[in-house]
Amino acid sequence: MLLTQLRLLWRMHRWEGTFFIGGALLLSGAMAIVAWQLDASRDTMVACYEQPTDALSAECRSAIEWGNTLAGAIGILGAVATVAPFAAGIFLGAPLVSREIEHRTAPLAWSLSPSRRSWLAWRAVPLLVLLLVALLVLGQASAYLLETAEESELGFRQFGMFGPILAARGLAVFGIGLLVGLALGRVLPALLVTALATVAIVGGMSIGRDLLMREEAVWMPMGDQAEVVHMVFDSGFQSDATGEVITWEEAYNRFPDTFDEMTGEGEPPGMTSVWKVVPPEAFGLYVAREIGVLVLAFVIAGAATLALVHRRRPE
């Protein structure tokens, strides 16, 4: 009975499932292959770049061309991996129930099923589990590719392009799509409204994250962790004696003789150049916060869906 229901569910959604879940797994494989090739060819490319340009061998020209191809692939694959969770959540979640309501098969199933909520769970949970597994694999493959390309630990510059954030985004959008599809009962409107809601959520979270980062940013000497700090919101000078921070313009007006007239470079006496940044060690906290918000959005959408499916009138 269980296998029959799962087989029927897959037949109903095999095109979307194959495209998005299978596509995520194929994308993961492509990322792993590109990372492997990038790592294998790095030493050769470094040696070739150290040679004079006019004396490059055919092997070096080929290696450099291959390296440029891999670099282009990294950008494309990273962009696709960023969009994939949203697209998968929209096209798997929104039509899941709305298609059955639109085709009038849902009212029949509701009349035969002892519980509408059980009916909904049998349709949503297996597909959701497959989606989460595929996105978790994609997140790990994306992290592997980016770490290989950057040759360093990942941070705010690649925020949202790897790891469990991808799965959490797909989870939240799937839940919202399921709720919207149940409420509207039409596939195309459900897809459009879910897409608009997704854009609003992504924009709102991005704005909220930026505001929070500005609020929690701290002043640090410019020489500290310069290679791994990316979220810089301001810069200035800090007094070594009092800790007072002044802007570059204030420093230039108060100590004009300490700045070079041509380059504008300089540092007032008794002061250290500083910038206002989010410390790299806070990255894990921001990831946890984002995942928490997305999971909460899914829980709220899921609870609303369970309440609505119990009350919805057949059309």
N, C-alpha and C positions, 0 to 999 in steps of 0.2 A: 504493500500500500504506500509506504513512504517513498520508495524508489519510483513508483508510478507517478505520484504527485510531483516529485522533483523533476522527473522527465517531462511531464506536461508543462511545468513552469518554465523549463529551459526552452521547450519548443515555442512557447508563447513569446519569449524574449531572446531568442537565440541570436537574432541579428545585432541588437544593441549589445548583448552580452559578449558576443564574439568580437565585435568591433572595439569596444572600450576595454573590457577585461583582457581579452587576448592582445589588443593593441598595447596596453600598459606593460604586459609581460614582454612583448616583442621590443618595445622601447627600452625596457630594462636590459634586455640582451644586447641591444645596439650600444647602449651606454657602456656596458661592461667591456665590449669588444673595443670601442674607441679608447677607453681608459687603458686597456692592456696594450694596444698599439702605441699609444702616446708614451707610456712608460718604457716600452721596449725600444722605441726609436729616439728617446730623448738624448742619450749619450752621443749617438751618431750625429744628431742635428747640432748639438753644442760644439762638437769637434769641427763640423763643417762651417759653422758661423765664425769660428776663430781663424779660418783661412781667408786669404785675400779674395775679394769678390771676383777678380779677373782670372784667378787660378783655380776656381772650383772645378772639381772633377764631375763627370757625368753622374757618378754615384751620389755625390753631394747634392747636385741640383735636383736629382730625383728625390732624395731624402727631404730636402727643404720643401719641395712641392708637396710631398706627402704630409709633412708637418703642417703646412698651410691648410691642406684639406681637412686634417684632423681638427685644427683650430676652428675652422668654419663649422664643422659638425658639432663641436661642443656648444657653440652658440645656438644652433638650431635645436639640438636635443634638449638643452636646458630650457629653452622657451616652450617647447612642446610639453615637457614635464611639468612646468609651472601651470600651464593651462589645463592639462589632462584631468586633474581631480575635479575641477569645476564642470568641465564638459561631461565627464562620466556621471557625476552626480545629477546633473540636469537631465540628461537623456536616458538615464536608467531610473531615476526617481519619479520624475513628473509623469511619464506615460504609464507607470506601473499599474495604477488603479484607474486613472482617467480613461485609458483605452477600454477597460472592461465596462466602465459606466457608459461611455460613449457608444459602445457596441451592444449595450443592454444585456451583457452576460453577468454583470455583477448582481443585479436584483435577483436573477435566478439562483445564483450561487448563495446569496444571502438567505433565500427562502429554504435552501437545502441544508445549509451549514448550521450547526447548533450554536455557533458563536461567530459573529462578524469579526471580532478581534482575532480569533484563531485563524479565520480565513485570511485576514490581512497579514498576520505573522507568517503564515505558510508562504505567502507571496514575496514578502519583503526580506525576511531574515536570510534565506539562502543566498539571494542575490547580493545582499549587503555584505555578507561574509566573504563572498568571492571578490567583491569590489575592494574591501579593506585589505585582503591578502595581496591582491595585485598592486594596490597603491603602496603598501608597506615595502614590497619588493622594489617597486619603482623608486621609492624614497631612498632606499639603501644604494641602489645602483647610481642614482643621481649624486649622492654623497661621495661615492667612490670615484666617479668621474670628476667631480669638482675638486676633490682633494688631490687627485693625480694631476689635474691641470694647474692648480694653484701651488702645489708642493708645500702646502701649509694647512693648518687647521681652518675649518670653515667658520664664518662669523656673520656679522650683520650685513655685509655686502651681498651675501647669497641667501639672505633670509627668505624663507618660504619656497626655496627651490629644491629642498631635499628633506629626507628624514620623515619622522611621523607627522609633521605638519601637513604633508601631502595627503596622508590618509585621513587626518582630522578634517581637512577641507572637503574632501570627497564625502565623508560621513555627514557633515553639516548640510551640504547642498542636497544630498540624497534625501535627508529627512525633510528639508523644506520643500523639495520637489514632490515628495509623497503627500505632504499636507496640502499643497496647492492643487495637485492633481485630484485629490479626493474632494476638495472644496468646489472646484470648477467643473469637474466631470467632462472636460473636453481636452484632447491631447494638445492641440496647437496653442490655445490660450494658456494651458498649464506650462508648456515649455517657455512661452514668452514671459509670463509672470515670474517663473522661477529664475529665468535668466536676469530679469530686472532686479529681483530680490538679491541674487548673487552679486551683481555689480554694486548694489547699495551696501551689502555686507562687507565686501572687499574694500570698498572706498572708506566706509566708516571705520573699519579696523585699522586701515592704513593711517587715517588721520588720528585716530585715538592712540596708536602706537607712537606716532611722531610726537604728539603732545606729551605723552608719558615720558618719552626719551628726553625731550627738552627739559621736563620738570626734574628728572632724575640725573641729568648730566652733571659731572663734577669737573673741577679745574685740575688739570694735570700738566706737568712740565712737558714741553714739546718733544724732548728727547726720549721720553718713556714710551715704549711699545709703539713707536711710530709706524712700524710695518704692519701691525695688526689692528690698529685703531682706525675705524672708517666713519663712524658717526660723529663728525665734528660740527658743533653748532655755533661756536664763537671762539675768538682768540684774543689775547691781550698780554699784559705783564703783571706779575705778582710780586709784591714787595717781600724780600727775604726777611725783613725785620718784623713787619706787622701783618703780613698775609693779605694786605689790600690788593685787589685786582682792578686795573684800569685798562681801558681800551687802547688800541694802537693810536687812534686819533688823539686821545688825551695824553698819551705818552709823548707823541710827536710835538704837541703844543707845549708841554711842560719841560721837555728835554730835547729841544731841536738840534743841539750840537752833537748828540750821540747818534744821529741817523745820517747815513750817507745821502748826499743830495742827488746822486745819480740813480742809485738802486733803491733808496728808501730803507735799506737794511740797517739794523742797529739794535742795541739793547740798553735801556737806561741803567745807570749805576745802581747796584744794590737790588736789582730786579731780575726776575727770570721769566723767559717767554713761556706762556702757558696757553692751553686750549681747553675749551669746554667740551667734554666728550662723554659718551656712555662707555664705561670700562668694558673691555672684552670679556671679562669674567661674568658680566651680567647677561651674556647671550643666552645661557641655559635658562635663566629666569624668564626672559621674554618668550622663549620657545614654549616653556611650560604654561605661561599665561595665555598665549595664543591658542594652544591646544585646549586648555581649559574652557576658554570662551566658545570655541567651536563645538566641543563636546556638549557644553551646556545648551547651545543653540539646537543641537540634534535632540537632546533630551526634551526640551520644551516643544519642539516641533513634533516629536514622537508622541508625547503626552496629548498634545492637541489633536493629533491624528487618531489616536485611540478613542478619544472622547467624541470626535466628529463621526467616525465610522459607525459608532453605536447609535447615533441620532439621525444620521443622514437618511432622507426619504428616497426611495427608488424613483427614478424619472421615467 
